[in-house]
Amino acid sequence: MSDYLVFQLYAPLVSWGTQAVGQERPGENHPSRSALLGLLAAALGIDRQDEPSHAALSEACRFGIKQLAPGLALRDFHTAQVPPAMKKANHRQTRRDELREDKLSTILSFRGYQQDALSIVAVQATGERWSIEDLQQALRQPRYHLYFGRKACVPALPLHPQIVAAEHLRAALDDYPVDESIAKTEPFFRGRPRYYWEAMGDAGLQADFHVPRYDQPLSRQRWQFTSRREYTWLGGGDVSE
């Protein structure tokens, strides 16, 4: 038996970012590892500049996800004003400093969101700095505001973190009681749930496939990421226990 911290993620809009090139800012239909680490870091009150703490949190946590509803995809068109790129320009510390420039250019971008997405997340914590009870308390009373990918994507319901003792990851995810206000909404439960997880011993699941996902943080300050292996079970066929 192992202890897992299990909580729910639901919002009218979520934006789980993935690799972005040029004007496209796409998103995935389930949370990224970097987004989940950022959520826990915000709840714990870890500053963005505190690289050692972010690295320690990343090393200590392993995640699994049960996707009950991927949500409907939304592609949003954005325009933003930016100052010219000048090598001799003074350093601009805030957005207000950028907008004070005499000449501004406009850039265009398309950003991906999911509407009415619902996921259950399980965390297996192995570090000594934060206990699983510390993480639970932080999600109940977060130090900083929590949001799902972008600041406009705020939780619609409490995360309701629960510590679950289970034989493996799938049992912990399946034993979690989904909020009744969500459970009464029929569209969430059409079709089979999907499971996503990273290597963490016996997950109680047999992967249909695995893919590289570039959401393992290298540097929080420099926004650098590397790849990791993510396993997926689509909810069909037999499950290897």
C-alpha atoms as a printed R data frame, in Angstrom:
    type eleno elety resid chain resno       x      y       z
1   ATOM     1    CA   MET     A     1   0.000  0.000   0.000
2   ATOM     2    CA   SER     A     2   1.158  3.528  -0.778
3   ATOM     3    CA   ASP     A     3  -0.208  6.955   0.082
4   ATOM     4    CA   TYR     A     4  -1.306  9.246  -2.744
5   ATOM     5    CA   LEU     A     5  -2.549 12.813  -2.668
6   ATOM     6    CA   VAL     A     6  -5.546 12.939  -5.012
7   ATOM     7    CA   PHE     A     7  -7.417 16.080  -6.111
8   ATOM     8    CA   GLN     A     8  -9.735 17.336  -8.843
9   ATOM     9    CA   LEU     A     9  -9.133 19.953 -11.538
10  ATOM    10    CA   TYR     A    10 -12.193 21.550 -13.094
11  ATOM    11    CA   ALA     A    11 -12.673 24.958 -14.723
12  ATOM    12    CA   PRO     A    12 -14.688 26.513 -17.559
13  ATOM    13    CA   LEU     A    13 -11.354 27.139 -19.312
14  ATOM    14    CA   VAL     A    14  -8.001 25.407 -18.909
15  ATOM    15    CA   SER     A    15  -4.809 25.818 -20.904
16  ATOM    16    CA   TRP     A    16  -2.262 23.032 -20.506
17  ATOM    17    CA   GLY     A    17   0.533 24.398 -22.642
18  ATOM    18    CA   THR     A    18   2.784 22.335 -24.876
19  ATOM    19    CA   GLN     A    19   5.591 23.136 -27.313
20  ATOM    20    CA   ALA     A    20   4.963 26.507 -28.956
21  ATOM    21    CA   VAL     A    21   6.537 27.771 -32.170
22  ATOM    22    CA   GLY     A    22   5.908 31.172 -33.724
23  ATOM    23    CA   GLN     A    23   2.372 32.508 -33.418
24  ATOM    24    CA   GLU     A    24   0.807 29.191 -32.371
25  ATOM    25    CA   ARG     A    25   0.369 28.561 -28.631
26  ATOM    26    CA   PRO     A    26  -1.369 25.165 -28.555
27  ATOM    27    CA   GLY     A    27  -2.470 23.196 -25.509
28  ATOM    28    CA   GLU     A    28  -2.989 19.565 -24.499
29  ATOM    29    CA   ASN     A    29  -6.282 18.093 -23.275
30  ATOM    30    CA   HIS     A    30  -4.795 16.950 -19.941
31  ATOM    31    CA   PRO     A    31  -2.422 18.601 -17.464
32  ATOM    32    CA   SER     A    32   1.297 18.747 -18.129
33  ATOM    33    CA   ARG     A    33   3.872 17.808 -15.503
34  ATOM    34    CA   SER     A    34   5.181 21.382 -15.456
35  ATOM    35    CA   ALA     A    35   1.645 22.749 -14.866
36  ATOM    36    CA   LEU     A    36   1.068 20.390 -11.941
37  ATOM    37    CA   LEU     A    37   4.428 21.268 -10.409
38  ATOM    38    CA   GLY     A    38   3.600 24.956 -10.837
39  ATOM    39    CA   LEU     A    39   0.254 24.423  -9.134
40  ATOM    40    CA   LEU     A    40   1.908 22.775  -6.120
41  ATOM    41    CA   ALA     A    41   4.681 25.386  -6.032
42  ATOM    42    CA   ALA     A    42   2.122 28.214  -5.975
43  ATOM    43    CA   ALA     A    43   0.178 26.492  -3.218
44  ATOM    44    CA   LEU     A    44   3.372 26.049  -1.162
45  ATOM    45    CA   GLY     A    45   4.415 29.661  -1.750
46  ATOM    46    CA   ILE     A    46   7.616 28.906  -3.678
47  ATOM    47    CA   ASP     A    47   8.849 32.007  -5.525
48  ATOM    48    CA   ARG     A    48   9.682 31.729  -9.207
49  ATOM    49    CA   GLN     A    49  13.303 32.708  -8.554
50  ATOM    50    CA   ASP     A    50  13.820 29.881  -6.040
51  ATOM    51    CA   GLU     A    51  15.365 27.370  -8.439
52  ATOM    52    CA   PRO     A    52  16.584 24.898  -5.735
53  ATOM    53    CA   SER     A    53  13.080 24.569  -4.294
54  ATOM    54    CA   HIS     A    54  11.518 24.033  -7.719
55  ATOM    55    CA   ALA     A    55  14.119 21.373  -8.485
56  ATOM    56    CA   ALA     A    56  13.497 19.652  -5.137
57  ATOM    57    CA   LEU     A    57   9.727 19.637  -5.715
58  ATOM    58    CA   SER     A    58  10.159 18.197  -9.215
59  ATOM    59    CA   GLU     A    59  12.438 15.464  -7.916
60  ATOM    60    CA   ALA     A    60  10.015 14.553  -5.114
61  ATOM    61    CA   CYS     A    61   6.756 14.254  -7.087
62  ATOM    62    CA   ARG     A    62   5.380 11.667  -9.501
63  ATOM    63    CA   PHE     A    63   1.990 12.224 -11.143
64  ATOM    64    CA   GLY     A    64  -0.848 10.181 -12.561
65  ATOM    65    CA   ILE     A    65  -4.008 11.571 -14.205
66  ATOM    66    CA   LYS     A    66  -7.487 10.184 -14.769
67  ATOM    67    CA   GLN     A    67  -9.170 12.233 -17.455
68  ATOM    68    CA   LEU     A    68 -12.934 12.127 -17.058
69  ATOM    69    CA   ALA     A    69 -13.636 14.833 -19.647
70  ATOM    70    CA   PRO     A    70 -11.120 16.376 -22.059
71  ATOM    71    CA   GLY     A    71 -13.441 19.310 -22.719
72  ATOM    72    CA   LEU     A    72 -14.160 21.069 -25.987
73  ATOM    73    CA   ALA     A    73 -11.245 22.675 -27.796
74  ATOM    74    CA   LEU     A    74 -11.217 26.469 -28.147
75  ATOM    75    CA   ARG     A    75  -8.772 28.378 -30.372
76  ATOM    76    CA   ASP     A    76  -8.525 32.024 -29.386
77  ATOM    77    CA   PHE     A    77  -7.050 34.822 -31.497
78  ATOM    78    CA   HIS     A    78  -4.847 37.323 -29.663
79  ATOM    79    CA   THR     A    79  -3.124 40.570 -30.519
80  ATOM    80    CA   ALA     A    80  -0.488 42.140 -28.299
81  ATOM    81    CA   GLN     A    81   1.604 45.296 -28.482
82  ATOM    82    CA   VAL     A    82   5.347 44.889 -28.019
83  ATOM    83    CA   PRO     A    83   8.251 47.361 -28.059
84  ATOM    84    CA   PRO     A    84  10.901 47.194 -30.774
85  ATOM    85    CA   ALA     A    85  13.908 44.958 -30.159
86  ATOM    86    CA   MET     A    86  16.795 47.389 -29.595
87  ATOM    87    CA   LYS     A    87  20.128 46.185 -28.287
88  ATOM    88    CA   LYS     A    88  20.879 49.499 -26.544
89  ATOM    89    CA   ALA     A    89  17.442 49.873 -24.973
90  ATOM    90    CA   ASN     A    90  17.160 50.070 -21.203
91  ATOM    91    CA   HIS     A    91  15.971 46.938 -19.491
92  ATOM    92    CA   ARG     A    92  12.183 46.853 -19.214
93  ATOM    93    CA   GLN     A    93  11.154 45.348 -15.908
94  ATOM    94    CA   THR     A    94   7.382 45.506 -16.265
95  ATOM    95    CA   ARG     A    95   4.662 45.467 -18.895
96  ATOM    96    CA   ARG     A    96   4.069 49.130 -18.074
97  ATOM    97    CA   ASP     A    97   7.674 49.892 -19.075
98  ATOM    98    CA   GLU     A    98   7.113 48.189 -22.441
99  ATOM    99    CA   LEU     A    99   3.992 50.207 -23.203
100 ATOM   100    CA   ARG     A   100   5.771 53.486 -22.447
101 ATOM   101    CA   GLU     A   101   7.911 53.094 -25.597
102 ATOM   102    CA   ASP     A   102   7.180 55.579 -28.383
103 ATOM   103    CA   LYS     A   103   6.967 52.978 -31.151
104 ATOM   104    CA   LEU     A   104   5.064 49.775 -30.570
105 ATOM   105    CA   SER     A   105   4.521 46.852 -32.910
106 ATOM   106    CA   THR     A   106   1.642 44.374 -32.936
107 ATOM   107    CA   ILE     A   107   2.132 40.621 -32.882
108 ATOM   108    CA   LEU     A   108  -0.563 38.026 -33.571
109 ATOM   109    CA   SER     A   109  -1.000 34.665 -31.868
110 ATOM   110    CA   PHE     A   110  -3.460 31.799 -31.584
111 ATOM   111    CA   ARG     A   111  -3.886 30.197 -28.157
112 ATOM   112    CA   GLY     A   112  -5.434 26.853 -27.312
113 ATOM   113    CA   TYR     A   113  -7.866 26.181 -24.451
114 ATOM   114    CA   GLN     A   114 -10.144 23.345 -23.332
115 ATOM   115    CA   GLN     A   115 -13.677 24.130 -22.144
116 ATOM   116    CA   ASP     A   116 -15.256 22.284 -19.194
117 ATOM   117    CA   ALA     A   117 -12.380 19.850 -18.755
118 ATOM   118    CA   LEU     A   118 -12.282 17.568 -15.719
119 ATOM   119    CA   SER     A   119  -9.269 15.587 -14.520
120 ATOM   120    CA   ILE     A   120  -8.401 13.734 -11.322
121 ATOM   121    CA   VAL     A   121  -4.722 13.931 -10.341
122 ATOM   122    CA   ALA     A   122  -2.774 11.646  -8.008
123 ATOM   123    CA   VAL     A   123   0.606 12.651  -6.568
124 ATOM   124    CA   GLN     A   124   3.127 10.257  -5.102
125 ATOM   125    CA   ALA     A   125   5.556 12.266  -2.959
126 ATOM   126    CA   THR     A   126   8.960 10.753  -2.167
127 ATOM   127    CA   GLY     A   127  10.943 13.723  -0.869
128 ATOM   128    CA   GLU     A   128  11.697 14.634   2.740
129 ATOM   129    CA   ARG     A   129  11.251 18.402   2.498
130 ATOM   130    CA   TRP     A   130   7.462 18.299   2.047
131 ATOM   131    CA   SER     A   131   5.286 15.522   3.358
132 ATOM   132    CA   ILE     A   132   2.126 14.467   1.573
133 ATOM   133    CA   GLU     A   133   0.206 16.147   4.414
134 ATOM   134    CA   ASP     A   134   2.095 19.397   3.692
135 ATOM   135    CA   LEU     A   135   1.005 19.253   0.061
136 ATOM   136    CA   GLN     A   136  -2.592 18.549   1.050
137 ATOM   137    CA   GLN     A   137  -2.691 21.504   3.433
138 ATOM   138    CA   ALA     A   138  -1.105 23.777   0.822
139 ATOM   139    CA   LEU     A   139  -3.819 22.924  -1.724
140 ATOM   140    CA   ARG     A   140  -6.476 23.595   0.889
141 ATOM   141    CA   GLN     A   141  -4.970 26.966   1.858
142 ATOM   142    CA   PRO     A   142  -2.663 28.058  -0.993
143 ATOM   143    CA   ARG     A   143  -0.134 30.828  -0.451
144 ATOM   144    CA   TYR     A   144  -0.488 32.175  -4.011
145 ATOM   145    CA   HIS     A   145  -3.439 32.183  -6.392
146 ATOM   146    CA   LEU     A   146  -3.978 28.928  -8.271
147 ATOM   147    CA   TYR     A   147  -4.792 28.798 -11.967
148 ATOM   148    CA   PHE     A   148  -4.792 26.148 -14.672
149 ATOM   149    CA   GLY     A   149  -2.197 27.130 -17.243
150 ATOM   150    CA   ARG     A   150  -3.030 30.834 -17.590
151 ATOM   151    CA   LYS     A   151  -4.175 33.414 -15.064
152 ATOM   152    CA   ALA     A   152  -7.567 33.648 -16.774
153 ATOM   153    CA   CYS     A   153  -8.123 29.929 -16.109
154 ATOM   154    CA   VAL     A   154  -9.150 29.855 -12.453
155 ATOM   155    CA   PRO     A   155 -10.621 26.806 -10.660
156 ATOM   156    CA   ALA     A   156 -14.406 26.591 -10.716
157 ATOM   157    CA   LEU     A   157 -14.488 24.241  -7.719
158 ATOM   158    CA   PRO     A   158 -12.198 23.581  -4.742
159 ATOM   159    CA   LEU     A   159  -9.468 21.052  -5.491
160 ATOM   160    CA   HIS     A   160 -10.725 18.912  -2.587
161 ATOM   161    CA   PRO     A   161  -7.367 17.186  -1.913
162 ATOM   162    CA   GLN     A   162  -7.600 13.777  -0.244
163 ATOM   163    CA   ILE     A   163  -4.891 11.400   0.993
164 ATOM   164    CA   VAL     A   164  -5.712  7.922  -0.289
165 ATOM   165    CA   ALA     A   165  -3.969  4.677   0.705
166 ATOM   166    CA   ALA     A   166  -4.073  2.311  -2.276
167 ATOM   167    CA   GLU     A   167  -2.262 -0.664  -3.773
168 ATOM   168    CA   HIS     A   168  -1.371  1.270  -6.894
169 ATOM   169    CA   LEU     A   169  -2.006  4.448  -8.867
170 ATOM   170    CA   ARG     A   170  -5.174  3.341 -10.639
171 ATOM   171    CA   ALA     A   171  -6.841  2.284  -7.389
172 ATOM   172    CA   ALA     A   172  -6.059  5.686  -5.850
173 ATOM   173    CA   LEU     A   173  -7.569  7.509  -8.836
174 ATOM   174    CA   ASP     A   174 -10.647  5.272  -9.007
175 ATOM   175    CA   ASP     A   175 -11.348  5.514  -5.257
176 ATOM   176    CA   TYR     A   176 -11.460  9.309  -5.309
177 ATOM   177    CA   PRO     A   177 -15.035 10.653  -4.849
178 ATOM   178    CA   VAL     A   178 -15.841 13.080  -7.662
179 ATOM   179    CA   ASP     A   179 -17.625 16.257  -6.528
180 ATOM   180    CA   GLU     A   180 -21.392 15.668  -6.610
181 ATOM   181    CA   SER     A   181 -22.060 18.899  -8.464
182 ATOM   182    CA   ILE     A   182 -19.894 17.584 -11.307
183 ATOM   183    CA   ALA     A   183 -21.134 14.003 -11.151
184 ATOM   184    CA   LYS     A   184 -24.686 15.184 -11.888
185 ATOM   185    CA   THR     A   185 -23.543 16.721 -15.176
186 ATOM   186    CA   GLU     A   186 -24.143 14.029 -17.773
187 ATOM   187    CA   PRO     A   187 -21.662 15.082 -20.524
188 ATOM   188    CA   PHE     A   188 -18.693 14.445 -18.224
189 ATOM   189    CA   PHE     A   189 -19.296 10.715 -18.116
190 ATOM   190    CA   ARG     A   190 -19.836  9.821 -21.750
191 ATOM   191    CA   GLY     A   191 -17.264  7.275 -22.850
192 ATOM   192    CA   ARG     A   192 -14.417  5.731 -20.903
193 ATOM   193    CA   PRO     A   193 -11.937  7.686 -18.779
194 ATOM   194    CA   ARG     A   194  -8.338  7.869 -19.952
195 ATOM   195    CA   TYR     A   195  -5.279  7.472 -17.757
196 ATOM   196    CA   TYR     A   196  -1.900  9.178 -18.118
197 ATOM   197    CA   TRP     A   197   1.090  8.576 -15.864
198 ATOM   198    CA   GLU     A   198   4.861  8.613 -15.537
199 ATOM   199    CA   ALA     A   199   7.120  5.855 -14.249
200 ATOM   200    CA   MET     A   200   6.310  5.274 -10.572
201 ATOM   201    CA   GLY     A   201   6.551  1.543  -9.922
202 ATOM   202    CA   ASP     A   202   3.322 -0.487 -10.132
203 ATOM   203    CA   ALA     A   203   0.674  1.785 -11.641
204 ATOM   204    CA   GLY     A   204  -1.983 -0.941 -11.936
205 ATOM   205    CA   LEU     A   205  -2.307 -0.059 -15.622
206 ATOM   206    CA   GLN     A   206  -1.054 -1.488 -18.880
207 ATOM   207    CA   ALA     A   207  -0.097  1.222 -21.338
208 ATOM   208    CA   ASP     A   208  -1.574  1.250 -24.827
209 ATOM   209    CA   PHE     A   209   1.390  3.395 -25.849
210 ATOM   210    CA   HIS     A   210   3.884  5.917 -24.537
211 ATOM   211    CA   VAL     A   211   5.104  9.185 -26.020
212 ATOM   212    CA   PRO     A   212   7.760 11.799 -25.185
213 ATOM   213    CA   ARG     A   213   6.347 14.954 -23.643
214 ATOM   214    CA   TYR     A   214   8.470 18.069 -23.285
215 ATOM   215    CA   ASP     A   215   7.218 19.269 -19.906
216 ATOM   216    CA   GLN     A   216   9.978 18.281 -17.492
217 ATOM   217    CA   PRO     A   217  11.298 21.610 -16.081
218 ATOM   218    CA   LEU     A   218  15.012 22.311 -16.305
219 ATOM   219    CA   SER     A   219  14.915 25.958 -15.220
220 ATOM   220    CA   ARG     A   220  11.859 27.799 -13.917
221 ATOM   221    CA   GLN     A   221  13.429 31.223 -14.413
222 ATOM   222    CA   ARG     A   222  14.568 30.589 -17.997
223 ATOM   223    CA   TRP     A   223  11.479 28.555 -18.979
224 ATOM   224    CA   GLN     A   224  13.565 25.600 -20.145
225 ATOM   225    CA   PHE     A   225  12.130 22.084 -20.413
226 ATOM   226    CA   THR     A   226  13.267 18.638 -21.434
227 ATOM   227    CA   SER     A   227  11.436 15.469 -22.441
228 ATOM   228    CA   ARG     A   228  10.086 12.636 -20.323
229 ATOM   229    CA   ARG     A   229   8.101  9.497 -21.107
230 ATOM   230    CA   GLU     A   230   4.329  9.605 -20.585
231 ATOM   231    CA   TYR     A   231   2.263  6.403 -20.582
232 ATOM   232    CA   THR     A   232  -1.353  6.292 -21.740
233 ATOM   233    CA   TRP     A   233  -4.221  3.834 -21.287
234 ATOM   234    CA   LEU     A   234  -7.323  4.682 -23.318
235 ATOM   235    CA   GLY     A   235  -9.779  2.754 -21.140
236 ATOM   236    CA   GLY     A   236 -10.418 -0.215 -23.441
237 ATOM   237    CA   GLY     A   237  -9.543 -3.884 -23.077
238 ATOM   238    CA   ASP     A   238  -8.146 -5.612 -19.999
239 ATOM   239    CA   VAL     A   239  -6.088 -3.888 -17.360
240 ATOM   240    CA   SER     A   240  -3.011 -5.612 -16.022
241 ATOM   241    CA   GLU     A   241  -3.050 -5.521 -12.230
